[in-house]
Amino acid sequence: IVGAGLLATSIRDNFPNHDGYIVFASGVSNSGESRESEFEREKSLLLDVLEENKTIIYFSTCSIYDPCLHDSQYVMHKKKMEEYITRSGNYYIFRLPQVVGRTSNPNTLTNFLYEKIIGGEQFEIWRFANRNLIDVEHVALITNYLVLNGVGRNSVTNITSPYSISMLDLVINMEKTLDTKACYSIVDKGESFDIDAAESILAAKKCSNSS
């Protein structure tokens, strides 16, 4: 397992049968990243891993489907990483939405909103934006099921929740949970977009039935 963050830790705990695979759970995770050095770091690490000629499990992003982000440096980078991997001919590419879990990483969506709300800081909410959230342990369990059953080999599969939530509703729910009023303004930006969750739904049901 390449990586030591939230996703890598959960994969290590919930995907015990990873012998023969390289799980690439390290790299650029901030969709707002613009530093070329960060993109180059992931690229260099990935190319080294690909030379080992093992089955690689790579986590990409569902931001590729977001009309507001498809031309961003982050999405363009992830698309390039996917291209390198597909050339290897022995891979799983899993695109993830917003992954939620206990982490000190300030770049996750929920941590960002938490700090803004608790700190009473002003921030913007894009009126038309929605986000898809999934628990990191569910990502690990679904990954385990898909890989061990050969689902999605040498293709791109979404591991995602069947439902998305508007940014405004997400903030309102966090306000209720934290019992704190957020300081925000609403701007007419963002677009909603659909993510195919069929494989994730099926895998989640299989995991539930076997537990």
N, C-alpha and C positions, 0 to 999 in steps of 0.2 A: 504494500500500500504506500503510494507516494503522497505525502502530506501529513500534517499534524493538527489540522484545524477541526472545526465542528463536524464537517462531513466525513473526513478521514477517520475521526475518532468513532463516530457512529457506525461507519462501515466496518471498522475493526471489531466492534462489539457485536454487530448483528449480521455479519457476513463471514461466518467462520470457515467456510469451505472455499477460500480464495486461492488455493494452491494451483499453480499453472496459469494464473492471471496476474496482470499488473493493473491495479486499481489506481488510476490517476486522479487523485482528489486534492491536487495542489495547483495553484495558479491564480489568475486574475479572477476575483469574485465580485469586485465592485463594478457595477454597470456604469458608474460615472468616472471610471478610471481614464486618465488621459496621458499618463507618463509612459513614454515609449520604453523605458527601462523595465517596467513591469511586464509589458507584453513580450519583450525580448527574453525576459527571465523564464516565462512559461514556455515559450517556443523552444529555447535551448534545452530545457529540462525534458520536454516532450520528445524532441528529436533524439535525445540520448536514450530515452525509454524505448522508443520504437526500434532501435538497433538491437534490442534484446530478443526480438522475434518471438514474443509471447502474445497471448490474447490480451489486448488492452481494453480496459473499461474506462471510458472517458466521460466526464460530466460537462456538458455544454449548457446552453441557456435557451429558455423559451422566449427571451427578449428578441430573438430572431424574428418572431411573429409580430412584434410590436411595431406598428407603422411609425411611431415616434422615435424609435431607436434603431431601425434597420440600417441607417447610414452612420451610426455612431462608431467611434474607434473600437469600443468594446465588442460590439456585435460583429464588425468586420474582422476583428482578431479571432473571435470564436469560430467564425466561418472558415477562416484560414486553417485553424487548428483541426477542424473537422476534415478538411481536405487532406492534410498530412496523414491523418489516421486512416481515412478510407483507402488510401493508396497501399496501406499495409496489408489489406485483405483479410485481417484477422482481428475483429474488434466488435465492441458494443459502444454506441454513442447514445448517451441518455441526456436529453435536454431537460433541465430543471427550471421551475419557476422560482418564486421567493421561498427559500428554505428557512424554516423557523426552528429554533432550538436555543438552549442555554449557551451563550457565547459572549465574550467581552468584545467581539469585533464590532466597532461602531458603524461599520458600513452596511450592516444588514438593515432591511427596511424597518423591522419592528424595533430594533435598538435605536435607530435614528429617531423614529416617532416617539419612543419612550423618553429619550433624553430631551427632546423638544417640549413634550407635554409636561414632564416633571420639572424642567427648568424654567417653564413659563416663557420660552423663546418663541418669537414669531416665525411662522413658516407658511409656505403656500401649499394649497391643495389643488390639484388639477381636476376640474369638475368632471371631465369625461374619461378620466383614467381609471382603469381597474387593475387589480393585482390578484394573482393566484398564489395562495400560500399552502405549503405542505410541511408537515413535521419531518425533521431530519431522520428520525427513527423509521418513519414510514418509507422514506427514500431508501434507506438501507435494506429494509425487509423486502420491498418490491424489487430492488436491484438483485438481491439474493435469489428471489424466485425466478425472475426473468432469465438470469444468467444460467442458473442450474438447470433450467428447462429449455435452454437454447432459444428463448423467445427474443427476437430482435438482433440475432447475430448478423454481423456485417450490414447493419442498417441503422437508421436513426429512430429512436423511440422516446416519446415523452413520458416522464415520470412526474405526474402532476395531480392535483386535486380535481375532482369533477366540477368544482364550482369556483368562480372568481368573485371578488368583492370590489365595490367601488372604493376609491381612496377615501372619500368622505365617510362612507359607512364604516370603514376600518378605523378611522380616527374616532368616530363617535363611539364605537365599541370599546376602544382603548380608553376613552374618557370615562366611560361607565366603570370599567374594570379598575382603573386607577383612582376613580372618584376625584378627578381633577379636570378642570375646564382647559382645553387647549386654546392657544392664541394663534389663529390662522386666518388667512384670507383665501377666498376661492377665486381662481382664475379660469377663464374659458380655454383650457388647453387639454391635451391628452385625447386618446382614442381607446375604445374598448376593442378587444380582439379575442377570438376563440382559440382554444388549444385542444387538440384531440387527446382525450383522456381515456380512450377505450381500453388500451392495454393495461393502464394503471388500475382501472376499475376492476378488470378481470383478475389481475394479479393480487389486488387487495382482497378480493373475495376468496381466492384460493388460499392466501395466507391466513385469513380469518377462519376458514373451514378446517385448516390443518392444525390450528393452535388449540 
